Amino acid sequence: METDWIWGLVGGGLIGLGGAVFLLGNGRIMGASGILGGLIDGSGQSNMAERLVFLIGVLVTPMLLLPLYDGGVDTHLTSNTAVIIAAGLLVGIGTRIANGCTSGHGVCGISRLSLRGIVATVFYILAGGLTIALFRHVLGVI
């Protein structure tokens, strides 16, 4: 029986739980790009410890869950390094343009019925779909 959907549900639940804990812990909305961006550009000096703890949790939690996977993890990630770099740059640029990422706008924004979060998430989904269509079907890269 195919069980990949369960891991998607677990991952979504963990992101939601992380957002709730972050909000309850410090009264601010969780946005992963803002947390990381504040470390990179130096604007998050005042709360660097909580930013680092959050990022460590993002990196360590999948490693803790790894023993639960039976046959390993299949991410369907391309082996084309140029595509991976381009994707990372496009995501980074997009989060700066939108003033946030899918965790801030999608998970936390939609759950608060934020119009800005809903609109941003719709455009994230559309941009992702168009990018896949372009790279896979037009350029044949992925």
Disulfide bonds with the S-S distance in Angstrom:
none
